[in-house]
Amino acid sequence: ELKKIMGFPEDYVLIGTQADQKKFIGNAVEVTQARKNTEALCKVLKKLRLKKLKEIA
């Protein structure tokens, strides 16, 4: 159930003890949140790049 909540595919195999597996899942970033974080970071980087290009020009 924890894997499903965190967006892992149903066939994703975890190794280690049950405690190790829970720790791994607990340290994971949910897929949708990771995507949103990446998109936000890309927006900021694009703005910084445009600003830098304007300064050079």
PDB file with SEQRES, HELIX, SHEET and CRYST1 records, atoms N, CA, C and O in Angstrom:
SEQRES   1 A   57  GLU LEU LYS LYS ILE MET GLY PHE PRO GLU ASP TYR VAL          
SEQRES   2 A   57  LEU ILE GLY THR GLN ALA ASP GLN LYS LYS PHE ILE GLY          
SEQRES   3 A   57  ASN ALA VAL GLU VAL THR GLN ALA ARG LYS ASN THR GLU          
SEQRES   4 A   57  ALA LEU CYS LYS VAL LEU LYS LYS LEU ARG LEU LYS LYS          
SEQRES   5 A   57  LEU LYS GLU ILE ALA                                          
HELIX    1 AA1 LEU A    2  ILE A    5  1                                   4    
HELIX    2 AA2 GLN A   18  ASN A   27  1                                  10    
HELIX    3 AA3 VAL A   31  ILE A   56  1                                  26    
CRYST1    1.000    1.000    1.000  90.00  90.00  90.00 P 1           1          
ATOM      1  N   GLU A   1       0.817  -1.192   0.000  1.00  0.00           N  
ATOM      2  CA  GLU A   1       0.000   0.000   0.000  1.00  0.00           C  
ATOM      3  C   GLU A   1       0.863   1.259   0.000  1.00  0.00           C  
ATOM      4  O   GLU A   1       0.537   2.237  -0.673  1.00  0.00           O  
ATOM      5  N   LEU A   2       1.954   1.235   0.748  1.00  0.00           N  
ATOM      6  CA  LEU A   2       2.825   2.412   0.797  1.00  0.00           C  
ATOM      7  C   LEU A   2       3.429   2.703  -0.567  1.00  0.00           C  
ATOM      8  O   LEU A   2       3.546   3.860  -0.973  1.00  0.00           O  
ATOM      9  N   LYS A   3       3.814   1.639  -1.272  1.00  0.00           N  
ATOM     10  CA  LYS A   3       4.383   1.840  -2.614  1.00  0.00           C  
ATOM     11  C   LYS A   3       3.364   2.508  -3.524  1.00  0.00           C  
ATOM     12  O   LYS A   3       3.709   3.417  -4.280  1.00  0.00           O  
ATOM     13  N   LYS A   4       2.129   2.073  -3.460  1.00  0.00           N  
ATOM     14  CA  LYS A   4       1.076   2.630  -4.314  1.00  0.00           C  
ATOM     15  C   LYS A   4       0.847   4.109  -3.982  1.00  0.00           C  
ATOM     16  O   LYS A   4       0.712   4.933  -4.886  1.00  0.00           O  
ATOM     17  N   ILE A   5       0.802   4.442  -2.702  1.00  0.00           N  
ATOM     18  CA  ILE A   5       0.593   5.827  -2.277  1.00  0.00           C  
ATOM     19  C   ILE A   5       1.703   6.731  -2.805  1.00  0.00           C  
ATOM     20  O   ILE A   5       1.454   7.876  -3.181  1.00  0.00           O  
ATOM     21  N   MET A   6       2.924   6.210  -2.829  1.00  0.00           N  
ATOM     22  CA  MET A   6       4.074   7.009  -3.249  1.00  0.00           C  
ATOM     23  C   MET A   6       4.300   6.976  -4.760  1.00  0.00           C  
ATOM     24  O   MET A   6       5.255   7.572  -5.257  1.00  0.00           O  
ATOM     25  N   GLY A   7       3.427   6.285  -5.489  1.00  0.00           N  
ATOM     26  CA  GLY A   7       3.502   6.300  -6.940  1.00  0.00           C  
ATOM     27  C   GLY A   7       4.410   5.252  -7.554  1.00  0.00           C  
ATOM     28  O   GLY A   7       4.699   5.308  -8.750  1.00  0.00           O  
ATOM     29  N   PHE A   8       4.865   4.299  -6.757  1.00  0.00           N  
ATOM     30  CA  PHE A   8       5.693   3.228  -7.309  1.00  0.00           C  
ATOM     31  C   PHE A   8       4.817   2.270  -8.111  1.00  0.00           C  
ATOM     32  O   PHE A   8       3.668   2.027  -7.741  1.00  0.00           O  
ATOM     33  N   PRO A   9       5.348   1.721  -9.210  1.00  0.00           N  
ATOM     34  CA  PRO A   9       4.584   0.726  -9.967  1.00  0.00           C  
ATOM     35  C   PRO A   9       4.319  -0.501  -9.090  1.00  0.00           C  
ATOM     36  O   PRO A   9       5.096  -0.806  -8.185  1.00  0.00           O  
ATOM     37  N   GLU A  10       3.230  -1.193  -9.366  1.00  0.00           N  
ATOM     38  CA  GLU A  10       2.878  -2.362  -8.554  1.00  0.00           C  
ATOM     39  C   GLU A  10       3.936  -3.451  -8.617  1.00  0.00           C  
ATOM     40  O   GLU A  10       4.102  -4.206  -7.660  1.00  0.00           O  
ATOM     41  N   ASP A  11       4.654  -3.542  -9.734  1.00  0.00           N  
ATOM     42  CA  ASP A  11       5.653  -4.601  -9.875  1.00  0.00           C  
ATOM     43  C   ASP A  11       7.042  -4.172  -9.381  1.00  0.00           C  
ATOM     44  O   ASP A  11       8.010  -4.910  -9.564  1.00  0.00           O  
ATOM     45  N   TYR A  12       7.151  -3.002  -8.765  1.00  0.00           N  
ATOM     46  CA  TYR A  12       8.430  -2.515  -8.250  1.00  0.00           C  
ATOM     47  C   TYR A  12       8.837  -3.382  -7.064  1.00  0.00           C  
ATOM     48  O   TYR A  12       8.057  -3.576  -6.131  1.00  0.00           O  
ATOM     49  N   VAL A  13      10.060  -3.900  -7.105  1.00  0.00           N  
ATOM     50  CA  VAL A  13      10.533  -4.811  -6.069  1.00  0.00           C  
ATOM     51  C   VAL A  13      11.499  -4.079  -5.141  1.00  0.00           C  
ATOM     52  O   VAL A  13      12.469  -3.466  -5.587  1.00  0.00           O  
ATOM     53  N   LEU A  14      11.221  -4.156  -3.868  1.00  0.00           N  
ATOM     54  CA  LEU A  14      12.105  -3.594  -2.854  1.00  0.00           C  
ATOM     55  C   LEU A  14      12.869  -4.726  -2.184  1.00  0.00           C  
ATOM     56  O   LEU A  14      12.334  -5.818  -1.992  1.00  0.00           O  
ATOM     57  N   ILE A  15      14.125  -4.459  -1.827  1.00  0.00           N  
ATOM     58  CA  ILE A  15      14.915  -5.467  -1.131  1.00  0.00           C  
ATOM     59  C   ILE A  15      15.185  -4.986   0.290  1.00  0.00           C  
ATOM     60  O   ILE A  15      14.969  -3.817   0.610  1.00  0.00           O  
ATOM     61  N   GLY A  16      15.651  -5.884   1.127  1.00  0.00           N  
ATOM     62  CA  GLY A  16      15.957  -5.545   2.512  1.00  0.00           C  
ATOM     63  C   GLY A  16      14.836  -5.963   3.437  1.00  0.00           C  
ATOM     64  O   GLY A  16      13.838  -6.553   3.022  1.00  0.00           O  
ATOM     65  N   THR A  17      15.032  -5.639   4.702  1.00  0.00           N  
ATOM     66  CA  THR A  17      14.014  -5.970   5.699  1.00  0.00           C  
ATOM     67  C   THR A  17      12.790  -5.082   5.491  1.00  0.00           C  
ATOM     68  O   THR A  17      12.830  -4.110   4.737  1.00  0.00           O  
ATOM     69  N   GLN A  18      11.724  -5.430   6.163  1.00  0.00           N  
ATOM     70  CA  GLN A  18      10.508  -4.621   6.058  1.00  0.00           C  
ATOM     71  C   GLN A  18      10.787  -3.203   6.560  1.00  0.00           C  
ATOM     72  O   GLN A  18      10.275  -2.233   6.003  1.00  0.00           O  
ATOM     73  N   ALA A  19      11.597  -3.087   7.607  1.00  0.00           N  
ATOM     74  CA  ALA A  19      11.955  -1.759   8.129  1.00  0.00           C  
ATOM     75  C   ALA A  19      12.761  -0.976   7.094  1.00  0.00           C  
ATOM     76  O   ALA A  19      12.540   0.221   6.909  1.00  0.00           O  
ATOM     77  N   ASP A  20      13.705  -1.656   6.411  1.00  0.00           N  
ATOM     78  CA  ASP A  20      14.498  -1.003   5.359  1.00  0.00           C  
ATOM     79  C   ASP A  20      13.598  -0.517   4.228  1.00  0.00           C  
ATOM     80  O   ASP A  20      13.771   0.587   3.712  1.00  0.00           O  
ATOM     81  N   GLN A  21      12.639  -1.355   3.852  1.00  0.00           N  
ATOM     82  CA  GLN A  21      11.730  -1.003   2.767  1.00  0.00           C  
ATOM     83  C   GLN A  21      10.874   0.207   3.137  1.00  0.00           C  
ATOM     84  O   GLN A  21      10.667   1.097   2.312  1.00  0.00           O  
ATOM     85  N   LYS A  22      10.382   0.240   4.366  1.00  0.00           N  
ATOM     86  CA  LYS A  22       9.577   1.381   4.817  1.00  0.00           C  
ATOM     87  C   LYS A  22      10.419   2.654   4.844  1.00  0.00           C  
ATOM     88  O   LYS A  22       9.934   3.733   4.504  1.00  0.00           O  
ATOM     89  N   LYS A  23      11.674   2.524   5.248  1.00  0.00           N  
ATOM     90  CA  LYS A  23      12.573   3.683   5.272  1.00  0.00           C  
ATOM     91  C   LYS A  23      12.799   4.191   3.853  1.00  0.00           C  
ATOM     92  O   LYS A  23      12.767   5.397   3.608  1.00  0.00           O  
ATOM     93  N   PHE A  24      13.027   3.275   2.924  1.00  0.00           N  
ATOM     94  CA  PHE A  24      13.237   3.638   1.523  1.00  0.00           C  
ATOM     95  C   PHE A  24      12.020   4.388   0.977  1.00  0.00           C  
ATOM     96  O   PHE A  24      12.159   5.441   0.356  1.00  0.00           O  
ATOM     97  N   ILE A  25      10.846   3.843   1.211  1.00  0.00           N  
ATOM     98  CA  ILE A  25       9.616   4.473   0.724  1.00  0.00           C  
ATOM     99  C   ILE A  25       9.404   5.823   1.410  1.00  0.00           C  
ATOM    100  O   ILE A  25       8.990   6.790   0.770  1.00  0.00           O  
ATOM    101  N   GLY A  26       9.684   5.884   2.698  1.00  0.00           N  
ATOM    102  CA  GLY A  26       9.525   7.126   3.442  1.00  0.00           C  
ATOM    103  C   GLY A  26      10.448   8.232   2.963  1.00  0.00           C  
ATOM    104  O   GLY A  26      10.106   9.411   3.055  1.00  0.00           O  
ATOM    105  N   ASN A  27      11.619   7.861   2.452  1.00  0.00           N  
ATOM    106  CA  ASN A  27      12.582   8.846   1.953  1.00  0.00           C  
ATOM    107  C   ASN A  27      12.337   9.216   0.496  1.00  0.00           C  
ATOM    108  O   ASN A  27      12.966  10.135  -0.026  1.00  0.00           O  
ATOM    109  N   ALA A  28      11.436   8.512  -0.154  1.00  0.00           N  
ATOM    110  CA  ALA A  28      11.154   8.765  -1.568  1.00  0.00           C  
ATOM    111  C   ALA A  28      10.296  10.021  -1.722  1.00  0.00           C  
ATOM    112  O   ALA A  28       9.591  10.429  -0.799  1.00  0.00           O  
ATOM    113  N   VAL A  29      10.374  10.615  -2.896  1.00  0.00           N  
ATOM    114  CA  VAL A  29       9.525  11.759  -3.225  1.00  0.00           C  
ATOM    115  C   VAL A  29       8.444  11.265  -4.176  1.00  0.00           C  
ATOM    116  O   VAL A  29       8.743  10.646  -5.197  1.00  0.00           O  
ATOM    117  N   GLU A  30       7.209  11.535  -3.845  1.00  0.00           N  
ATOM    118  CA  GLU A  30       6.091  11.096  -4.677  1.00  0.00           C  
ATOM    119  C   GLU A  30       6.256  11.669  -6.084  1.00  0.00           C  
ATOM    120  O   GLU A  30       6.657  12.821  -6.249  1.00  0.00           O  
ATOM    121  N   VAL A  31       5.950  10.867  -7.085  1.00  0.00           N  
ATOM    122  CA  VAL A  31       6.213  11.193  -8.485  1.00  0.00           C  
ATOM    123  C   VAL A  31       5.605  12.530  -8.907  1.00  0.00           C  
ATOM    124  O   VAL A  31       6.281  13.337  -9.545  1.00  0.00           O  
ATOM    125  N   THR A  32       4.360  12.770  -8.566  1.00  0.00           N  
ATOM    126  CA  THR A  32       3.704  14.020  -8.962  1.00  0.00           C  
ATOM    127  C   THR A  32       4.411  15.216  -8.342  1.00  0.00           C  
ATOM    128  O   THR A  32       4.602  16.239  -9.000  1.00  0.00           O  
ATOM    129  N   GLN A  33       4.798  15.091  -7.086  1.00  0.00           N  
ATOM    130  CA  GLN A  33       5.495  16.187  -6.414  1.00  0.00           C  
ATOM    131  C   GLN A  33       6.870  16.407  -7.034  1.00  0.00           C  
ATOM    132  O   GLN A  33       7.295  17.548  -7.210  1.00  0.00           O  
ATOM    133  N   ALA A  34       7.559  15.337  -7.360  1.00  0.00           N  
ATOM    134  CA  ALA A  34       8.870  15.470  -8.003  1.00  0.00           C  
ATOM    135  C   ALA A  34       8.736  16.192  -9.343  1.00  0.00           C  
ATOM    136  O   ALA A  34       9.568  17.033  -9.684  1.00  0.00           O  
ATOM    137  N   ARG A  35       7.702  15.866 -10.091  1.00  0.00           N  
ATOM    138  CA  ARG A  35       7.471  16.514 -11.384  1.00  0.00           C  
ATOM    139  C   ARG A  35       7.207  18.008 -11.193  1.00  0.00           C  
ATOM    140  O   ARG A  35       7.754  18.836 -11.922  1.00  0.00           O  
ATOM    141  N   LYS A  36       6.371  18.348 -10.214  1.00  0.00           N  
ATOM    142  CA  LYS A  36       6.065  19.757  -9.947  1.00  0.00           C  
ATOM    143  C   LYS A  36       7.317  20.519  -9.514  1.00  0.00           C  
ATOM    144  O   LYS A  36       7.537  21.652  -9.940  1.00  0.00           O  
ATOM    145  N   ASN A  37       8.128  19.898  -8.672  1.00  0.00           N  
ATOM    146  CA  ASN A  37       9.374  20.541  -8.239  1.00  0.00           C  
ATOM    147  C   ASN A  37      10.296  20.787  -9.423  1.00  0.00           C  
ATOM    148  O   ASN A  37      10.901  21.854  -9.534  1.00  0.00           O  
ATOM    149  N   THR A  38      10.402  19.808 -10.301  1.00  0.00           N  
ATOM    150  CA  THR A  38      11.266  19.928 -11.469  1.00  0.00           C  
ATOM    151  C   THR A  38      10.766  21.012 -12.409  1.00  0.00           C  
ATOM    152  O   THR A  38      11.560  21.798 -12.926  1.00  0.00           O  
ATOM    153  N   GLU A  39       9.469  21.063 -12.635  1.00  0.00           N  
ATOM    154  CA  GLU A  39       8.899  22.096 -13.511  1.00  0.00           C  
ATOM    155  C   GLU A  39       9.140  23.490 -12.936  1.00  0.00           C  
ATOM    156  O   GLU A  39       9.471  24.416 -13.676  1.00  0.00           O  
ATOM    157  N   ALA A  40       8.977  23.641 -11.633  1.00  0.00           N  
ATOM    158  CA  ALA A  40       9.209  24.944 -10.995  1.00  0.00           C  
ATOM    159  C   ALA A  40      10.674  25.345 -11.114  1.00  0.00           C  
ATOM    160  O   ALA A  40      10.980  26.506 -11.387  1.00  0.00           O  
ATOM    161  N   LEU A  41      11.568  24.407 -10.913  1.00  0.00           N  
ATOM    162  CA  LEU A  41      12.996  24.685 -11.036  1.00  0.00           C  
ATOM    163  C   LEU A  41      13.353  25.083 -12.463  1.00  0.00           C  
ATOM    164  O   LEU A  41      14.138  26.007 -12.672  1.00  0.00           O  
ATOM    165  N   CYS A  42      12.784  24.396 -13.436  1.00  0.00           N  
ATOM    166  CA  CYS A  42      13.041  24.731 -14.845  1.00  0.00           C  
ATOM    167  C   CYS A  42      12.575  26.145 -15.166  1.00  0.00           C  
ATOM    168  O   CYS A  42      13.257  26.872 -15.889  1.00  0.00           O  
ATOM    169  N   LYS A  43      11.419  26.542 -14.636  1.00  0.00           N  
ATOM    170  CA  LYS A  43      10.918  27.903 -14.865  1.00  0.00           C  
ATOM    171  C   LYS A  43      11.909  28.938 -14.341  1.00  0.00           C  
ATOM    172  O   LYS A  43      12.217  29.916 -15.023  1.00  0.00           O  
ATOM    173  N   VAL A  44      12.397  28.718 -13.141  1.00  0.00           N  
ATOM    174  CA  VAL A  44      13.348  29.653 -12.532  1.00  0.00           C  
ATOM    175  C   VAL A  44      14.634  29.712 -13.346  1.00  0.00           C  
ATOM    176  O   VAL A  44      15.163  30.793 -13.601  1.00  0.00           O  
ATOM    177  N   LEU A  45      15.132  28.557 -13.750  1.00  0.00           N  
ATOM    178  CA  LEU A  45      16.371  28.523 -14.529  1.00  0.00           C  
ATOM    179  C   LEU A  45      16.206  29.223 -15.876  1.00  0.00           C  
ATOM    180  O   LEU A  45      17.121  29.908 -16.333  1.00  0.00           O  
ATOM    181  N   LYS A  46      15.050  29.058 -16.512  1.00  0.00           N  
ATOM    182  CA  LYS A  46      14.798  29.736 -17.790  1.00  0.00           C  
ATOM    183  C   LYS A  46      14.784  31.248 -17.599  1.00  0.00           C  
ATOM    184  O   LYS A  46      15.346  31.984 -18.410  1.00  0.00           O  
ATOM    185  N   LYS A  47      14.136  31.716 -16.519  1.00  0.00           N  
ATOM    186  CA  LYS A  47      14.094  33.154 -16.246  1.00  0.00           C  
ATOM    187  C   LYS A  47      15.496  33.698 -15.995  1.00  0.00           C  
ATOM    188  O   LYS A  47      15.848  34.770 -16.488  1.00  0.00           O  
ATOM    189  N   LEU A  48      16.288  32.965 -15.235  1.00  0.00           N  
ATOM    190  CA  LEU A  48      17.656  33.399 -14.959  1.00  0.00           C  
ATOM    191  C   LEU A  48      18.489  33.441 -16.235  1.00  0.00           C  
ATOM    192  O   LEU A  48      19.303  34.343 -16.432  1.00  0.00           O  
ATOM    193  N   ARG A  49      18.274  32.461 -17.087  1.00  0.00           N  
ATOM    194  CA  ARG A  49      19.016  32.414 -18.352  1.00  0.00           C  
ATOM    195  C   ARG A  49      18.643  33.611 -19.230  1.00  0.00           C  
ATOM    196  O   ARG A  49      19.517  34.257 -19.807  1.00  0.00           O  
ATOM    197  N   LEU A  50      17.342  33.903 -19.329  1.00  0.00           N  
ATOM    198  CA  LEU A  50      16.898  35.054 -20.120  1.00  0.00           C  
ATOM    199  C   LEU A  50      17.459  36.352 -19.550  1.00  0.00           C  
ATOM    200  O   LEU A  50      17.892  37.228 -20.299  1.00  0.00           O  
ATOM    201  N   LYS A  51      17.452  36.473 -18.239  1.00  0.00           N  
ATOM    202  CA  LYS A  51      17.990  37.670 -17.592  1.00  0.00           C  
ATOM    203  C   LYS A  51      19.476  37.821 -17.917  1.00  0.00           C  
ATOM    204  O   LYS A  51      19.942  38.918 -18.223  1.00  0.00           O  
ATOM    205  N   LYS A  52      20.208  36.723 -17.849  1.00  0.00           N  
ATOM    206  CA  LYS A  52      21.641  36.745 -18.141  1.00  0.00           C  
ATOM    207  C   LYS A  52      21.882  37.113 -19.603  1.00  0.00           C  
ATOM    208  O   LYS A  52      22.790  37.888 -19.903  1.00  0.00           O  
ATOM    209  N   LEU A  53      21.079  36.565 -20.512  1.00  0.00           N  
ATOM    210  CA  LEU A  53      21.229  36.883 -21.933  1.00  0.00           C  
ATOM    211  C   LEU A  53      20.965  38.360 -22.197  1.00  0.00           C  
ATOM    212  O   LEU A  53      21.642  38.974 -23.022  1.00  0.00           O  
ATOM    213  N   LYS A  54      19.978  38.939 -21.496  1.00  0.00           N  
ATOM    214  CA  LYS A  54      19.682  40.361 -21.664  1.00  0.00           C  
ATOM    215  C   LYS A  54      20.830  41.219 -21.143  1.00  0.00           C  
ATOM    216  O   LYS A  54      21.125  42.270 -21.710  1.00  0.00           O  
ATOM    217  N   GLU A  55      21.473  40.780 -20.075  1.00  0.00           N  
ATOM    218  CA  GLU A  55      22.609  41.519 -19.529  1.00  0.00           C  
ATOM    219  C   GLU A  55      23.790  41.503 -20.494  1.00  0.00           C  
ATOM    220  O   GLU A  55      24.523  42.486 -20.602  1.00  0.00           O  
ATOM    221  N   ILE A  56      23.971  40.396 -21.186  1.00  0.00           N  
ATOM    222  CA  ILE A  56      25.089  40.253 -22.123  1.00  0.00           C  
ATOM    223  C   ILE A  56      24.849  41.096 -23.367  1.00  0.00           C  
ATOM    224  O   ILE A  56      25.780  41.690 -23.911  1.00  0.00           O  
ATOM    225  N   ALA A  57      23.593  41.145 -23.818  1.00  0.00           N  
ATOM    226  CA  ALA A  57      23.252  41.833 -25.073  1.00  0.00           C  
ATOM    227  C   ALA A  57      23.338  43.327 -24.983  1.00  0.00           C  
ATOM    228  O   ALA A  57      23.077  44.020 -25.967  1.00  0.00           O  
TER     229      ALA A  57                                                      
END                                                                             
